[in-house]
Amino acid sequence: MTDCNDTLRELQTFLDREMSETARSVIHSHLEGCPDCLEAFDFHAELRVVIAAKCRNDEMPESLLAKIKQCFGEDPEVEVSTH
């Protein structure tokens, strides 16, 4: 059984579905029995929805795109779609 600290630490990974089904099941079980963690989950899930809705039609600033490419070791001069 996972505790609150583990659950909160893995919340983003859980929301991104970037963990094994076993790990997801453990966190899901914890969320079902822990109102505080479930509240944190609900907040983060809703925040993602709001951010996605607000950013859906916004074009990514070229400076941000260049910084992201730099972090991944890509040539910032290469054209990438921002939509």
C-alpha positions as CSV (number, residue, x, y, z in Angstrom):
1,M,0.0,0.0,0.0
2,T,1.3,3.4,-0.9
3,D,1.2,6.4,1.5
4,C,0.2,10.0,0.9
5,N,3.7,11.2,0.2
6,D,4.3,8.5,-2.4
7,T,0.9,9.2,-4.0
8,L,1.4,13.0,-4.2
9,R,5.0,12.5,-5.5
10,E,3.7,10.3,-8.3
11,L,0.6,12.2,-9.1
12,Q,1.8,13.8,-12.3
13,T,3.2,10.5,-13.6
14,F,-0.2,9.0,-12.8
15,L,-2.1,11.7,-14.6
16,D,0.3,11.3,-17.6
17,R,-0.3,7.6,-17.6
18,E,3.4,7.0,-17.6
19,M,3.5,4.2,-15.1
20,S,2.8,0.5,-15.0
21,E,-0.7,-0.7,-14.6
22,T,0.3,-2.2,-11.3
23,A,1.6,1.1,-10.0
24,R,-1.5,2.9,-11.4
25,S,-3.7,0.4,-9.5
26,V,-1.9,1.0,-6.2
27,I,-2.3,4.8,-6.5
28,H,-5.9,4.4,-7.7
29,S,-6.7,2.3,-4.6
30,H,-5.0,4.9,-2.4
31,L,-7.0,7.7,-4.0
32,E,-10.3,5.8,-3.4
33,G,-9.5,5.7,0.4
34,C,-7.9,9.0,1.0
35,P,-10.0,12.2,0.7
36,D,-7.0,14.5,1.0
37,C,-5.0,12.8,-1.9
38,L,-8.2,12.6,-3.9
39,E,-8.7,16.3,-3.5
40,A,-5.1,17.0,-4.7
41,F,-5.7,14.6,-7.6
42,D,-9.0,16.5,-8.5
43,F,-7.2,19.8,-8.3
44,H,-4.3,18.7,-10.6
45,A,-6.6,17.0,-13.1
46,E,-8.8,20.1,-13.3
47,L,-5.8,22.4,-13.6
48,R,-4.6,20.4,-16.6
49,V,-8.0,20.8,-18.3
50,V,-8.0,24.5,-17.7
51,I,-4.4,25.0,-18.9
52,A,-5.1,22.9,-22.0
53,A,-8.2,24.9,-22.8
54,K,-6.5,28.2,-22.3
55,C,-3.5,27.2,-24.4
56,R,-5.2,25.3,-27.2
57,N,-5.2,28.2,-29.6
58,D,-2.2,30.0,-28.4
59,E,0.9,29.9,-30.5
60,M,4.1,28.9,-28.7
61,P,6.6,31.8,-28.5
62,E,9.6,31.2,-30.7
63,S,11.9,31.9,-27.7
64,L,10.2,29.1,-25.6
65,L,10.4,26.7,-28.5
66,A,14.1,27.4,-28.9
67,K,14.7,26.8,-25.2
68,I,12.9,23.5,-25.4
69,K,14.9,22.4,-28.4
70,Q,18.1,23.4,-26.6
71,C,17.1,21.2,-23.6
72,F,16.7,18.2,-26.0
73,G,19.9,19.0,-27.8
74,E,18.1,19.9,-31.1
75,D,19.1,22.6,-33.5
76,P,16.9,25.6,-32.7
77,E,16.9,26.5,-36.4
78,V,15.0,23.4,-37.4
79,E,11.3,24.2,-38.2
80,V,8.8,22.5,-35.9
81,S,5.1,23.0,-35.9
82,T,3.8,24.7,-32.8
83,H,0.1,23.6,-33.3
